[in-house]
């Protein structure tokens, strides 16, 4: 059991959260190395003997220590910026296991990726293809590419995190994809290695993947007949986790059905999981500054706000909230809100809790898109991050200072 109560005190990976919160500044993020390892290994083992490459989606949580942990486990990485590439390299990641996704790669980023000999660019448009080709020719090299296909598949998730529907900005329409592969096959700076699709995030069912893959396999076979054989198929990421007791996709079943559709084709299977590796590994621990009662609502006002955890206001996302110490007082219903000067600043609404001013709360399942979406809004420092490793808590990021927040601003004051 990763999280449970002992004598009404919350423990996470056998760490007394009350004791830790009392001796360290709140709010802070706390991650479990064991959960991250177990989730990664669960993917790895589920491939069986099929050739594969797990490319962790760096945008989910890009802390250097977490990237280093995954690199040591053998993970590749899915990046969407030159900054993420630098992070992966500094964390010890293997550049030959990096796929570069995203619709807006700059020339500087393409040069950086080519200089580091990454595995593959996931190309999103004809313009991007031509830019990569031009730069590769200038550098007298070849860029490995795959095209990202938009399979026009509807998925049951928040509209902001769908990526494979017809009106999304991502991917290339199926009607154009064969023509683009033909164009790419004639370019001197391009080496075609694969095909890619990604249909969204927080997906809780297998069927949209299988429906998409059947479409992609038809393209693969068509290309093979045209003399354009591929080495890999990248099915993206997006598997969801349980935020509110939802049923999740079984990784072994998911991958076995994917591998069954691929059949005897000699295709390495690439997958880009993020949330399903790190999501459930994280807690956000926060202190209750005030309890505020009104005729309509009761509010628990915390020192963590939407700048620390954006998912609830951005996606109306649900995160379980637990008392760090269960008080022997009667429970009441609260909106758990932060100190930010926005009505949208909430961590959870209508939560039944037994709490008082000065108590601590733990927000669950924040390992993905928690700190990575954080900001300095209201000139608030980004907070400390810690990880539980071998029954010890290690700091893996230090809280910002106000001077750090201000240091890049040009001072221009007219008298």
N, C-alpha and C positions, 0 to 999 in steps of 0.2 A: 504494500500500500504506500504510494508516494506521498499522499497527504491524508492526515487524520488528526483527531484530537486526543490528547492525553491530559487528563485532569483539567479539561476545558481549555487547554492551550493548543493552538494549531501548530502542527509539525509538518515540514515539507522536506522530504528526503532525510528524515531523522534530525532536522535542524529545528530548534525551538524558535519559531518566528517571533514570538513576543519578546523573548530575551534579546534577539538580534535587533529588532526594531527599536527597543528601548535604548540600545547602545550605539545606534547608527542613525544618521540623518535620513528622514523620510521626505518625500517618497523615494523609493528605489525599485529597480527591477532585480529579480532573483531567478536564476535559471538552474535547471537540473541537467548535469552532464549525463547522468544515467539514462534519462528519458531520450535525450538527443541520440545517444549511442544506440539505444534499443530500437528507436524508430528507423535509424539509418540501416542497421543490421537486418531489420525486418524486411526492408526493400531488397537489400542485397541477396538475402537468402531466398526470396520469393522468385527470383529470376531462374533458379535452378542452374542448368548448364548453358542456358541461352546467352550468347554474346551480348554484353550490355555495358552501358556507361550511365551512372547516376550523376547528374549535374545539378547539385543543390542550387536552388534559386536564391541568389545572394540578397535580393531585395527584401526577402521575408525577415531576415535578421542578419545584419552585416558586421556584427561585432568581430573584431580580429581574433579573439580567443575562440569563438564558436567556429569561425572559418578554419582556424588552425586545427581544432579538434576534428572537424570533418575531413580536412586534408589528410590527417594521419590515419583516418579510417579508410582512405582510398578514394574519397569522393572527388568527382569533377565539379564544375561550377557553371551555372547559367548567369551571365552578367548582362546588364543593360546600360553600362556607362564605362568611360575610362576610369573614373574614380573607383568603381567596383572592381575593375581589373587590377588596379593598384592594390586594393585591399587584399584580393586573393593572392597576389604575388607576395605581398609582405607577410601573409599568413602561412606561406609555404605551399600554396596550391600549385599543381602541375599545369602549366599553360597549355599543354597538349590535350588537356581534358576540359578546356573552357569553350563553351558556345556563347556567342555574342548575339543577343536578341535585341529587339527594340526597333521602332520605326524611324528614329532620328539620329543615327550614328553620324557624328561629325567627322570631317576629314582627319582631324587630329586624333580622334579616337580610333579610326581605322588604321592610321599609321602606327599608333601605339600597339594595337592588337597584332598587326603584321610583324612588327619588330619582335614581339614576344612569341610568335609562332603558335597562335591559338589553334584549337582543333577546327573551328568552323564559325563562319558568319551565318546567322539565320537572316536571309535577305527578304525584305518586305515590299520592294518596288523595283521597277525598271531603272529609275533614276539612281537608286542605291546600288544596284548591280553595276551600272556604268561607272559610278564613282569609285567603287571598290576595284573594278578592273583597271581604271586609269591609274590609281595609286599603286596597285600591284605591279603594273608595267613599268612605272617610274622607278620602282624599287627593284626591278628585274627579278620578280618572284611571282608565285601564283598564290592566290587566296582560295582556301577551301570554303565552299559555300553550299548551303542548302536553301531552298525557298520555303518560306512559311505560307502554307495554304490556308485560306479561310474556308472551312468546310460548311459554313452557313448552317450551323447546328444550334438549336435553341436549348439552353440549359436552365435548370431551376435554381437560380442564385440571384444575388443582388445585381441589378442592371449595371452598376458601376464596375463590376468585376467579371462581366462576360467579355470574352475576347474573340469568339469564333462565330459571331452572328453577322448577317449581311451588312448591317449598318455600323459595325465596329471599325475602328481605324486600322486594325491589325490584319496582316495577311494579304494574300493575293487571291482574287476570285478564281475558282476552278476553271472557268472558261478561258482564262488567260495563261494558265500555268504551263501547258505544254509548249506554247509559243515562246515563253520566257526561257524554259530549259533549252530549247533549240538555239535561241539567241546566245545563251550563256556558253553553250558547247563550242561556239565559234570564237570565243574571246580568249586572247592570249594570256591574260592575267588571271584567269578563272579556272579552278578545278572543281568540278561538281562532285560532291560526296554524299549528299543526302536530301531528305525532304522532312518538313517540320509542320506540325500544327499544334495549336494551343487554344482550348475552347473556353477557358475561364478559371475561376478560383472558387474555393469552398463548394465543390461539387460532391454530392452525396449519393450518386448513382453511377453505375458502370455504363448503362446503355448509350449515353451521348458519346462516350469514347469509342465504343464499338461501332456505332453508326458512322462516326467520323473516320475511323480507321478503314472501314470497308471502302469508303470513297477514296481515301489516300492510296490504298493498295491497288485500286484500279488505275490510278495515275502511275504508280510505280511500274506496273506491268506494261502499260502503254509506253512508258519511257524505255523500258528494257527492249521492247520490240523495235523501237526507233534507234537502238544502239547507244542509249544513254543509261547505262546501268548505275545503280546507286549502292552505296556501302551501308548507309544507316537510315533508320526512320526514327524521328524524334516526336514522341507523342505529347510533349509538353508536361505540365504539372497540373495542379489544381485540385487534387483530392482534398476533401474537407476533413475537419475534425469535429468532435462533439462539443459544442458550446453549451447546449441546453438539452442534454440527454438524447440527441439524435442518434439514429443508427448510422454507423460509418461503413465505408467500403472496406471489405477485407482485401488487403494488399495481395495476398497469394492468389485469391480467386481472380482479382482484377488482372494481374499480370499473366496468369495462366490463360485467360480468355484472349488477351491481347496476343500472346505468343501463338495461340491456336490459329488466329486469323492470319498471322504472318506466315504460318505453315513452314514449308521447307525452303522458303526464300532465304538467301544468305545475307540477311540484313541484321546488323547490330542494332539493338533496341536502346535508344537514348530516352531518358525520362528526366524531368526537371522539377522534382518536388521541393517545396519550401515549407509551407504551413504544416504539412503532415509530418515533417521531421522536427520542427522546432516549436510549433504552436502551443502544444500542451505542456511544454517544458518551462514556461515562464509564469511568474507571479509579479504583480505590481502591488507593493505594500505601501499603504498611505495612512496618515493620521487624521482623525476627526478634529478639525479646528473648532467647530461650533455645531450645536444642534439648534435648528431654527424652526419654530412652530408658527404656522399661519392657519387661518380658518379653513383653507382649502387643502394644505399639504404640510407634511413634516419633512424637513431637509436635514440630511447629514452632510455638512460642508467639510470637504477634505482638502489636504494640502496637495493632492494630485489633481490635475485638470486636463482639459482636452488637448493642451499642448504636450502632455505626457502620454495620453492614450486617445488617439483621434477616432478609433473605430466606432465607438458608440454614436457620436454625432454625425460622422461621415456616412456610415452605412446603416445606422440604427441597429448596430450589432449588439448582441446580448453577450455579456460575460457574467458568470457566477461571481457573487461577492460573499465572502465569509468573514465572520468576526474572527480576529486573531485570538481574542480571549472571550469565551462565551460567558457573558455576565449573568448573574442570578436575578436579573430583572426581567420584567415582562417584555415580550416582543412587541414591536410596533412597525408600521409601514412607513418607509422613507424613500424619497428620491435622494440618491447619492450624487452629489454635485461638487464641482470644483470651484476654485477662486477666480477663474477667468471671467472677464467682463463680457460674457456672451450668454444668452439664454440657452444656446445649444450645448453649454458646458455641463455635461452630465456623464457619469460613469455607469449608472444604472437607475432605473425608475421602478417605483413600487416594490421595493425590496423589504422583506420582513426580517428585522434584525433586533437583537438585544444589545444596545449600545449606549454609551455616554460620551460626553465631551472628553477628548484626550485618548480615547480608545483607538485601536488600529484595525484596519480592514485589509483583506487580501483579495485582489481581483485576479481571477483565474484565466488560464489559457491565453496569455498575452505575449508568448514567446515569438509570435509572428505578427508583423505589422503593428507592433507596439512601439518600441523605441525607434524602429526604422522610420516611422511616420511622425516622430516627435519634432517639435519646433521650439523656438525661443519666443513665441508669441507672448505679448505683455512683458517682454524682456525678462522672461523666466528662464533660469538655467536648466539645460538638459541634465538629467539626474544620474546618480550612480547606477552602475550595473554590477551584479555579483553572480558567481556561479558556484553551485555546490559540487565539489569534486572530492571523491574519497573521504566523505564525511567532514570536509572542511569547506568553509566559505571563503572564496577568493574574489577580490575586487578586480573586475575586468574593464571598468571604465570609471573615471573620476568625474564627479559633478563639475559642470562649467562654473567658472567664476564670472562675475559681471564684467570684469576687465577683459576676459576672453571674448565675451559677446560683443563688446564695443570696439575691440582693437582694430578691426578692419574698416571702420568707418572713418572717412576723411573729415577732420575737424575744420569747419569753415564757419566762423562766426564773424559777422560784420558788426562793428560798433556803431 
